Amino acid sequence: MSSNPFSLEDLVELFPWSTRVNELVPSIEVDLNVTMFDYQSFYIQNTHDIEKLLSDSEYNKQIETLHSLIFYCKGALLYMSSNSMIELRPDASLQRRIYADYMNGNNYKLQEYKSDVFTVIVHAYNQYKSLELAGAFDLTFSIHVRSSIVKVIQTVELLRYLQEKLKEIEPPVLVNGNRSVSKLKWTGTPAQFGFIIDLLIQKGYLEKPAKSYAKDADIYLEHFDIECAKSSLIKELSESTNSIVPKNRKSFHIPRIDQLG
């Protein structure tokens, strides 16, 4: 037992609340993905590994590899901040907010996430309250808070790197053989996309593009950059399976097309 017991408030006071979240991440440019992963038996740790993987592949394989890695990163980010993870892990809500803000170019101070960080601190305090305050802070900050933020930011940075790399080597999409087209970037969640698209269809502003939600998803993914797998988008496009809770749906209204004038 510690001879100097400390309170939860003592632990909270030690946190660097005025630090911006990207300042907690070491060497983003050098080591982009703190969560190492194995891709087809190739151990990827940083951009140098990816450059080697691409240089050893022919052109079509490079494109396939980049698309696969981008899909992996997007899936990892969505999984980290999913509703199921929020129910299981005290740091998941923090990761969700960091992900949403950092993807939109916001680099807030840790103070902005104090309520989410506090949830993590409470969980860690129950584990480390028998230690000295300094030791408890080091473990709480490095293992439970900083590592959660690092995992999100470095995965976002890796995703950005992969997307830029793909732009460098993949030919532009052409319409009628002569016009370059970029996808529209959807910055909301897949559930929000499905809900709003379905509402626009119901209110008469859009025609449903196909008979099945699977074909609808193909069409939307062709024109929108949405961070989700096709199977997830299919689920979110249907009013009966969309994951936005009914209470939140009621807060968003669109008048019928004939009412707007």
C-alpha positions in Angstrom: 0.0 0.0 0.0 1.1 3.6 -0.7 2.2 5.6 2.4 0.9 8.7 0.7 -2.6 8.1 -0.5 -3.9 10.5 -3.1 -7.3 11.6 -4.3 -8.8 11.5 -7.8 -8.6 15.3 -7.9 -4.8 15.0 -7.3 -4.5 12.8 -10.3 -6.6 15.1 -12.5 -4.5 18.2 -11.6 -1.4 16.6 -13.0 -2.7 16.3 -16.5 -1.3 18.7 -19.2 -4.7 20.1 -20.1 -3.3 23.0 -22.1 -1.3 20.6 -24.5 -2.7 20.2 -28.0 -3.4 16.6 -28.9 -0.9 16.3 -31.7 1.8 17.4 -29.3 1.2 14.1 -27.5 2.2 12.1 -30.6 5.9 11.5 -31.2 7.4 11.7 -34.7 4.3 11.5 -36.8 6.4 12.0 -39.9 8.7 9.1 -39.1 6.5 6.4 -37.5 2.9 6.9 -38.7 1.2 3.9 -37.3 1.8 3.0 -33.6 -0.6 0.0 -34.0 1.6 -2.2 -36.2 -0.3 -4.5 -38.5 0.6 -7.4 -40.8 -0.4 -7.0 -44.4 -0.1 -10.2 -46.5 2.8 -11.3 -44.3 4.5 -7.9 -44.6 5.1 -6.1 -41.3 4.3 -2.5 -41.7 5.5 0.0 -39.2 6.1 3.3 -41.0 6.0 5.0 -44.4 9.4 3.5 -45.3 7.9 0.0 -45.1 5.0 1.1 -47.3 7.4 2.6 -49.9 9.3 -0.7 -50.0 6.1 -2.7 -50.3 5.0 -0.6 -53.3 8.4 -0.6 -55.0 8.5 -4.4 -55.0 5.1 -4.5 -56.7 3.9 -4.0 -60.3 1.5 -1.1 -61.0 -1.9 -2.8 -60.6 -0.7 -4.5 -57.4 0.4 -1.1 -56.0 -3.1 0.3 -56.6 -4.7 -2.8 -55.0 -2.4 -2.6 -52.0 -3.1 1.1 -51.4 -6.8 0.6 -51.6 -6.6 -2.4 -49.2 -4.5 -0.4 -46.7 -6.8 2.6 -46.9 -9.8 0.3 -46.3 -7.9 -1.2 -43.3 -7.2 2.2 -41.8 -10.8 3.4 -42.2 -12.1 0.2 -40.7 -9.7 0.5 -37.7 -10.8 4.1 -37.0 -14.4 3.2 -37.2 -13.9 0.2 -35.0 -12.0 2.2 -32.4 -14.8 4.7 -32.0 -17.8 2.4 -32.6 -20.8 2.3 -30.3 -19.9 -1.3 -29.3 -16.4 -0.1 -28.2 -17.9 2.7 -26.2 -19.8 0.2 -24.2 -16.7 -1.9 -23.6 -13.8 0.5 -23.2 -13.5 3.7 -21.1 -11.3 5.4 -23.7 -13.5 4.8 -26.8 -15.6 8.0 -26.4 -12.3 10.0 -26.2 -11.1 8.2 -29.3 -14.3 8.9 -31.2 -14.1 12.7 -30.5 -10.4 12.9 -31.3 -11.1 11.0 -34.6 -13.9 13.3 -35.6 -12.0 16.5 -34.8 -8.6 15.5 -36.1 -10.1 14.3 -39.4 -11.7 17.7 -39.9 -8.4 19.5 -39.2 -9.0 20.5 -35.6 -6.1 20.2 -33.2 -7.7 21.1 -29.9 -6.1 21.2 -26.4 -6.6 18.3 -24.1 -8.9 20.5 -22.0 -11.5 20.2 -24.9 -11.9 16.5 -24.0 -11.8 16.8 -20.3 -15.0 15.0 -19.6 -14.0 12.0 -21.8 -10.5 12.0 -20.3 -12.0 12.1 -16.8 -13.9 8.9 -17.6 -10.5 7.2 -18.4 -8.9 8.7 -15.3 -11.6 7.3 -13.0 -11.2 3.9 -14.5 -7.4 4.0 -14.1 -7.6 5.5 -10.5 -9.3 2.4 -9.3 -6.4 0.4 -10.6 -3.5 2.5 -9.4 -4.7 4.3 -6.2 -2.5 2.1 -4.1 0.6 3.5 -5.8 2.5 6.7 -5.3 0.9 9.6 -7.1 3.7 10.1 -9.5 3.7 6.5 -10.6 -0.1 6.4 -10.8 0.0 9.5 -13.1 2.7 8.0 -15.4 0.7 4.8 -15.9 -2.7 6.6 -16.3 -1.4 9.2 -18.7 0.9 7.0 -20.8 -1.0 3.8 -21.0 -4.6 4.9 -20.8 -4.9 8.4 -22.2 -1.8 9.2 -24.4 -1.7 5.8 -26.1 -5.4 6.1 -27.0 -4.9 9.5 -28.6 -1.7 8.4 -30.3 -3.4 5.4 -31.9 -6.1 7.6 -33.4 -3.9 10.4 -34.7 -1.2 8.2 -36.1 -3.8 6.1 -37.9 -5.4 9.2 -39.3 -2.0 10.4 -40.5 -1.3 7.1 -42.1 -4.7 7.2 -43.8 -3.9 10.7 -45.2 -0.5 9.5 -46.4 -2.0 6.5 -48.2 -4.7 8.6 -49.8 -2.1 11.1 -51.1 0.1 8.2 -52.3 -2.9 6.8 -54.2 -3.5 10.2 -55.8 0.1 10.3 -57.0 0.0 7.0 -58.9 -3.7 6.3 -59.7 -5.0 7.8 -62.9 -7.9 10.3 -62.5 -11.5 9.1 -63.0 -12.8 10.2 -66.3 -16.3 11.1 -67.4 -17.0 10.9 -71.2 -13.3 10.2 -71.6 -12.1 13.7 -70.9 -13.0 15.2 -67.5 -11.3 14.4 -64.2 -13.7 13.9 -61.4 -13.1 13.7 -57.6 -15.3 12.1 -55.1 -17.3 14.3 -52.7 -15.9 13.9 -49.2 -18.6 12.9 -46.7 -17.4 14.2 -43.3 -20.3 12.8 -41.2 -20.9 9.3 -40.1 -22.2 6.5 -42.4 -25.4 6.5 -40.3 -25.9 10.2 -40.9 -25.3 9.8 -44.6 -27.9 7.0 -44.8 -30.4 8.8 -42.7 -30.2 12.1 -44.7 -30.2 10.3 -48.1 -33.3 8.3 -47.1 -35.0 11.5 -45.9 -34.3 13.3 -49.1 -35.8 10.4 -51.0 -38.9 10.3 -48.8 -39.4 14.0 -49.1 -39.2 13.9 -52.9 -35.8 15.6 -53.5 -34.0 12.4 -54.8 -35.1 9.3 -56.6 -33.9 6.1 -55.2 -31.1 5.1 -57.6 -31.7 1.4 -57.7 -34.1 -1.3 -56.5 -31.8 -2.7 -53.9 -29.8 -1.0 -51.1 -26.7 -3.0 -52.2 -26.8 -1.3 -55.7 -27.6 2.0 -54.0 -24.5 1.7 -51.9 -22.3 1.0 -55.0 -23.6 4.2 -56.6 -23.1 6.3 -53.5 -19.6 4.9 -52.9 -18.7 5.7 -56.5 -19.4 9.4 -56.0 -18.8 9.9 -52.3 -15.8 9.2 -50.1 -17.5 7.7 -47.1 -15.5 6.0 -44.4 -17.2 2.7 -44.1 -17.4 -0.7 -45.8 -20.2 -1.3 -48.4 -22.0 -3.7 -46.0 -22.2 -1.0 -43.4 -23.6 1.5 -45.8 -26.2 -0.9 -47.0 -27.4 -1.2 -43.4 -27.5 2.6 -42.8 -29.4 3.4 -46.0 -32.5 1.5 -44.8 -34.8 3.4 -42.4 -35.5 0.1 -40.5 -31.8 -0.7 -39.9 -30.2 2.8 -39.7 -28.3 3.0 -36.4 -29.3 6.6 -35.4 -31.6 6.3 -32.4 -35.3 7.5 -33.0 -34.9 10.4 -30.5 -32.0 11.9 -32.5 -33.8 11.4 -35.8 -36.6 13.6 -34.6 -34.2 16.6 -34.2 -33.6 16.8 -37.9 -36.4 17.9 -40.3 -36.6 18.4 -44.0 -39.9 19.7 -45.5 -41.5 17.9 -48.4 -40.4 19.2 -51.8 -43.9 20.8 -52.5 -43.8 22.7 -49.2 -40.5 24.5 -49.8 -41.7 26.5 -52.9 
